[in-house]
Amino acid sequence: MSRTVYVNDSFLPEENATVSIFDRGFLFADGVYEVTAVLDSKLVDFAGHVTRLERSLNELKMELPISSEELLNVHRELIKRNNLEEGAIYLQITRGAADRDFAFPKDTKQTIVLFTQAKPLSAPKSGIRIISAPDIRWGRRDIKTVQLLAPSLTKMIAKAEGKDDAWMVEDGFVTEGTSCNAYIVTKEGKIITRDLSTSILHGITRAAILKLAAEMDMEIEERAFTIKEAQQAAEAFVTAATAFVNPVIEIDGVELSGGAPGPVVTRLSQLYIEESRKAAM
């Protein structure tokens, strides 16, 4: 059975879904997206994703073409129609279809697409092995655009080396993973993660994890760190909407925490899932 998807005000089978070849998302990557996790058929951090969505659209001189209440209803309807218990809902909004021109078109109807992906999110994670790679992305990584070719290429470099992912490095410092925020935990138990700027995506899961860590009276330092510092850390991890808290157990061939998830990351992961289940809507 095919999935039911949402395209421009309509719910329809995925095989019947179409978007114009003149859509600027296709021609220029002129669009933004969000991915919201689903646990127990409920949405995790939905309000945070909508807030970031509106910010991304605003940075590209676009508006949200649907009210946040209507958007919530669409998400819930997709969960219902696809019997989604655990996984994610992908949302993409572009400037719409217009004849090809670098200048923004006027008065085009924006394209909005949503679809579900069933996947296990809450199962225990054994950890990922990563490499470092140059960060070749554009300078506005704080905008969650569909312009994802650079991180995709970087991911494939890691896969070619038999690893799971890569941490991207710019001017000697880690920015983030290909689709996640990056963290290290010092031997004293301090969490270090890159400070917010245009260099990284302002992760919704990142905000939730740092809030949890603060409530646990853990020390947090938001600053850039190097690969060498990460290799000397007690633990490391990444966060993302569909990765939750994922331990990093190897960086450029150097194992961390004995090649297994450490106690700090394990505890943060458990707490995040518990709190997400309570707050999901």
MORACOR-V328867 format. One record per helix or strand of 3 or more residues. SS is the DSSP state (~ for helix, > for strand). FROM is the first residue (numbers start at 0). TO is the last residue. If there is no record, write none. Layout:
BEGIN
ss=SS from=FROM to=TO
ss=SS from=FROM to=TO
END
This chain:
BEGIN
ss=> from=3 to=6
ss=> from=9 to=12
ss=~ from=13 to=15
ss=~ from=23 to=27
ss=> from=30 to=38
ss=~ from=45 to=58
ss=~ from=67 to=80
ss=> from=85 to=93
ss=> from=110 to=117
ss=> from=127 to=133
ss=~ from=148 to=159
ss=> from=164 to=169
ss=> from=172 to=176
ss=> from=180 to=184
ss=> from=190 to=192
ss=~ from=203 to=214
ss=> from=219 to=221
ss=~ from=226 to=230
ss=> from=234 to=239
ss=> from=243 to=250
ss=~ from=256 to=258
ss=~ from=262 to=278
END
